[in-house]
Every structure is written in C-alpha cells, then in structure tokens.
Amino acid sequence: MSPRYRNGTNQAGTAIAIVADVMALILGLWILMYLLDANQANGLVQFVHDSARWLAGWSHDLFTFDAEWARVVAGYGLAAVVYLFVGHAIANRVHRH
C-alpha cells in the first residue's frame, strides 16, 4: 500500500473519530446544561438542546424513569456512548485498512 493512500485512510479515520467526539460532546454538554438548569431562553442553550435532541432522536424518552433528570441523563447519555463506541470502532477499522 502506498504511503499516500495510507495517509488518506488515517485522515478519514481521524475525521470519523472527531465527528463522533463532537456528537458526544454536544450530548454531554446538553446533559450538563440541563442538570445545571441553564437558561433555556439563551440562544446557545437552545442551539445545544436542539442539536442534542436531533442527535438523540432515537434514544430520547427511551427510558421511563420517574425523575425527568434521570430520563435526560439516560437517554442522551446512551446516545453519546453509542456515538463514541460506534464512531471510534469505525475509525479504528478504517485505520487498520
């Protein structure tokens, strides 16, 4: 395999890992903002919430805990862990090829 091709593969794997990290960061940031009772009228808080809600659309309200904070942590946290796990698994696989 040529060094040029391998470098492109490494860059692709790195990009995949970075995207997964950013997705998990957004989800984690929303969990933190929620737990700290951030002002939801603030533009940044709204942006993070909207982004996190979109990213966790498949896991939002997946759990039925009585406490809302537990549902937020579990639902958004699960999405963050899945994105990290899957994103880094794909990135590692790309790096190996």
C-alpha positions as a Markdown table, in Angstrom:
| # | Residue | x | y | z |
|---|---|---|---|---|
| 1 | Met | 0.0 | 0.0 | 0.0 |
| 2 | Ser | 1.4 | 3.4 | -0.9 |
| 3 | Pro | 2.2 | 5.9 | 1.9 |
| 4 | Arg | -0.1 | 8.4 | 0.2 |
| 5 | Tyr | -3.1 | 6.1 | 0.3 |
| 6 | Arg | -2.4 | 5.1 | 3.9 |
| 7 | Asn | -2.2 | 8.8 | 4.9 |
| 8 | Gly | -5.6 | 9.4 | 3.4 |
| 9 | Thr | -7.0 | 6.4 | 5.2 |
| 10 | Asn | -5.6 | 7.7 | 8.5 |
| 11 | Gln | -7.1 | 11.1 | 7.9 |
| 12 | Ala | -10.5 | 9.5 | 7.2 |
| 13 | Gly | -10.3 | 7.5 | 10.4 |
| 14 | Thr | -9.3 | 10.6 | 12.3 |
| 15 | Ala | -12.2 | 12.6 | 10.8 |
| 16 | Ile | -14.7 | 9.9 | 11.8 |
| 17 | Ala | -13.4 | 9.8 | 15.4 |
| 18 | Ile | -13.5 | 13.6 | 15.6 |
| 19 | Val | -17.1 | 13.7 | 14.3 |
| 20 | Ala | -18.1 | 11.0 | 16.9 |
| 21 | Asp | -16.4 | 13.0 | 19.6 |
| 22 | Val | -18.2 | 16.3 | 18.7 |
| 23 | Met | -21.5 | 14.5 | 18.6 |
| 24 | Ala | -20.9 | 13.0 | 22.1 |
| 25 | Leu | -19.6 | 16.4 | 23.3 |
| 26 | Ile | -22.9 | 18.1 | 22.2 |
| 27 | Leu | -24.9 | 15.4 | 24.0 |
| 28 | Gly | -22.8 | 15.7 | 27.1 |
| 29 | Leu | -23.0 | 19.5 | 27.1 |
| 30 | Trp | -26.8 | 19.3 | 27.0 |
| 31 | Ile | -26.9 | 16.9 | 29.9 |
| 32 | Leu | -24.7 | 19.3 | 31.9 |
| 33 | Met | -26.7 | 22.3 | 30.9 |
| 34 | Tyr | -29.9 | 20.5 | 31.9 |
| 35 | Leu | -28.6 | 19.4 | 35.2 |
| 36 | Leu | -27.3 | 22.9 | 36.0 |
| 37 | Asp | -30.7 | 24.4 | 35.0 |
| 38 | Ala | -29.3 | 26.5 | 32.2 |
| 39 | Asn | -31.5 | 29.4 | 30.9 |
| 40 | Gln | -33.4 | 27.8 | 28.0 |
| 41 | Ala | -34.2 | 31.2 | 26.6 |
| 42 | Asn | -30.4 | 31.7 | 25.9 |
| 43 | Gly | -29.5 | 31.1 | 22.2 |
| 44 | Leu | -26.5 | 28.9 | 22.9 |
| 45 | Val | -28.6 | 26.7 | 25.2 |
| 46 | Gln | -31.3 | 26.4 | 22.6 |
| 47 | Phe | -28.8 | 25.5 | 19.9 |
| 48 | Val | -27.2 | 22.8 | 22.1 |
| 49 | His | -30.6 | 21.5 | 23.1 |
| 50 | Asp | -31.9 | 21.4 | 19.5 |
| 51 | Ser | -28.7 | 19.7 | 18.3 |
| 52 | Ala | -28.7 | 17.2 | 21.1 |
| 53 | Arg | -32.4 | 16.4 | 20.6 |
| 54 | Trp | -31.8 | 15.7 | 16.9 |
| 55 | Leu | -28.7 | 13.5 | 17.7 |
| 56 | Ala | -30.6 | 11.6 | 20.4 |
| 57 | Gly | -33.9 | 11.3 | 18.5 |
| 58 | Trp | -33.7 | 7.6 | 18.6 |
| 59 | Ser | -32.9 | 7.4 | 22.3 |
| 60 | His | -34.9 | 10.4 | 23.6 |
| 61 | Asp | -37.6 | 9.2 | 26.1 |
| 62 | Leu | -36.4 | 5.6 | 25.7 |
| 63 | Phe | -36.3 | 5.2 | 29.4 |
| 64 | Thr | -39.3 | 5.8 | 31.7 |
| 65 | Phe | -37.7 | 6.9 | 35.0 |
| 66 | Asp | -40.0 | 8.9 | 37.3 |
| 67 | Ala | -37.4 | 11.7 | 37.6 |
| 68 | Glu | -37.0 | 13.8 | 34.5 |
| 69 | Trp | -33.3 | 14.3 | 35.1 |
| 70 | Ala | -32.8 | 10.6 | 35.1 |
| 71 | Arg | -34.6 | 10.3 | 31.7 |
| 72 | Val | -32.4 | 13.1 | 30.3 |
| 73 | Val | -29.1 | 11.6 | 31.6 |
| 74 | Ala | -30.0 | 8.1 | 30.5 |
| 75 | Gly | -31.5 | 8.9 | 27.1 |
| 76 | Tyr | -28.9 | 11.5 | 26.0 |
| 77 | Gly | -26.1 | 9.7 | 27.7 |
| 78 | Leu | -26.9 | 6.4 | 25.9 |
| 79 | Ala | -26.8 | 8.3 | 22.6 |
| 80 | Ala | -23.4 | 9.8 | 23.5 |
| 81 | Val | -21.9 | 6.4 | 24.5 |
| 82 | Val | -23.2 | 4.8 | 21.3 |
| 83 | Tyr | -21.8 | 7.5 | 19.1 |
| 84 | Leu | -18.4 | 7.3 | 20.8 |
| 85 | Phe | -18.3 | 3.5 | 20.7 |
| 86 | Val | -19.5 | 3.1 | 17.1 |
| 87 | Gly | -17.6 | 6.1 | 15.8 |
| 88 | His | -14.3 | 5.0 | 17.3 |
| 89 | Ala | -14.9 | 1.4 | 16.2 |
| 90 | Ile | -15.4 | 2.5 | 12.6 |
| 91 | Ala | -12.4 | 4.9 | 12.9 |
| 92 | Asn | -10.2 | 2.1 | 14.2 |
| 93 | Arg | -11.3 | -0.2 | 11.4 |
| 94 | Val | -10.5 | 2.5 | 8.8 |
| 95 | His | -7.1 | 3.0 | 10.3 |
| 96 | Arg | -6.3 | -0.8 | 10.0 |
| 97 | His | -7.1 | -0.8 | 6.3 |
